[in-house]
Amino acid sequence: MKILLHSNRTVEEIKEEFGAIYPFLRLAFFNSKEDVAGGEEVHSLTNLIEVSGILKEGDIEIKSTDTIKEVELKFEKQYGLPVRIFRKQKGMWVGTNITDDLTLHEQNTWGREASKPLKFRSDDHIDWNRFSLGK
């Protein structure tokens, strides 16, 4: 996939384009590289030029075989856009920094599988007394 990056595109437009291909991954934008480690995300209606201050416009090519780390570095090094990718897991977005050597395809698949509801057969009997709360 190629994403066109130019000054007046909003963060939301880029996030939606990325999410259309990788629905179990979320692209988050930050004001600085330091913010990526735990700062507040940039508001979705922010234009890309406001994120970086100066934006080299162009296309960013993202392949399903790219690792999370590679994609984050492409945004940072090629366009000065500090981003982080999160994976959906059981209805929550979790950081991928520990698994950033996995590809987008692998992470998206992991997110899809981790988001599936648990299924029990109707004839399954669950003995809740067997479960412990660690006491």
C-alpha positions in Angstrom: 0.0 0.0 0.0 1.1 3.6 -0.6 -0.1 6.4 1.5 0.2 9.9 0.2 1.6 12.3 2.8 1.1 16.0 2.2 0.7 19.0 4.4 -3.0 19.5 4.5 -4.0 15.8 5.1 -5.2 15.1 8.6 -3.9 12.5 11.0 -7.4 10.9 10.8 -7.2 10.5 7.1 -3.9 8.6 7.3 -5.1 6.5 10.3 -8.3 5.5 8.4 -6.4 4.6 5.3 -4.0 2.4 7.3 -6.9 0.9 9.3 -8.8 0.0 6.1 -5.9 -2.4 5.3 -5.0 -3.4 8.8 -8.2 -3.3 10.9 -6.6 -4.9 14.0 -3.7 -2.4 14.0 -3.9 1.3 14.9 -1.5 4.0 13.8 -1.0 6.7 16.4 0.7 10.1 15.8 2.7 12.0 18.4 4.2 15.5 18.5 7.8 14.3 19.2 9.8 11.1 19.3 9.9 11.5 23.1 6.1 11.5 23.3 5.9 8.1 21.5 7.2 6.5 24.7 4.2 7.6 26.7 3.0 11.0 25.7 -0.4 12.2 24.5 -1.4 11.4 20.9 -2.0 14.2 18.4 -5.6 15.1 17.8 -7.2 13.3 14.8 -8.1 16.6 13.0 -4.5 17.9 13.1 -2.9 18.4 9.7 0.3 16.5 9.1 2.3 19.8 8.7 1.3 20.7 12.3 2.7 17.4 13.6 6.2 17.7 12.2 6.5 21.5 11.6 8.1 20.8 8.3 6.8 18.0 6.1 8.6 16.5 3.1 5.6 15.5 1.0 5.5 12.2 -0.9 4.4 8.6 -0.7 5.2 6.1 2.0 5.2 2.6 0.8 4.1 0.0 3.4 4.2 -3.7 2.7 2.5 -6.4 4.8 6.0 -8.0 5.1 7.4 -4.8 6.8 7.9 -5.1 10.5 6.3 -2.8 13.0 9.7 -1.3 13.7 10.4 -0.7 10.0 7.1 1.1 9.4 7.5 3.3 12.5 11.1 4.2 11.3 9.9 5.0 7.8 7.4 7.6 9.1 10.1 9.1 11.4 13.1 9.1 9.2 11.5 9.8 5.8 8.9 12.3 6.9 9.6 13.4 10.4 6.4 11.9 11.7 6.6 10.2 15.1 4.2 7.3 15.1 3.6 4.1 17.0 1.5 1.1 16.0 -0.9 -0.6 18.4 -2.6 -4.0 18.1 -6.2 -4.7 19.0 -6.6 -7.4 21.7 -9.8 -8.2 23.4 -11.3 -4.8 22.7 -8.2 -2.9 23.9 -5.3 -1.3 22.0 -1.9 -2.7 23.2 1.6 -1.5 22.4 3.6 -3.6 20.0 7.1 -2.4 21.2 7.9 -5.9 22.6 6.8 -7.6 19.3 7.9 -4.9 16.9 10.0 -7.4 14.9 6.8 -9.1 13.7 5.4 -8.1 10.4 2.2 -6.0 9.9 0.5 -9.2 8.5 1.6 -11.2 11.6 0.5 -8.5 14.0 -2.8 -7.9 12.3 -3.5 -11.7 12.3 -2.6 -11.9 16.0 -5.0 -9.0 16.7 -7.8 -10.7 14.8 -7.3 -14.0 16.6 -6.9 -12.3 20.0 -10.1 -10.3 19.5 -12.3 -13.3 18.7 -14.9 -14.0 21.5 -14.4 -17.3 23.4 -16.9 -19.8 22.3 -18.4 -22.5 24.5 -20.7 -25.3 23.3 -24.1 -25.2 24.8 -23.6 -28.6 26.3 -20.3 -27.6 28.0 -20.6 -27.5 31.8 -18.2 -25.1 33.5 -17.4 -25.8 37.1 -16.8 -22.3 38.3 -15.7 -23.7 41.7 -12.4 -24.9 40.1 -11.3 -21.4 39.3 -9.3 -19.6 41.9 -8.8 -15.9 42.6 -5.3 -16.5 43.9 -6.3 -16.9 47.5 
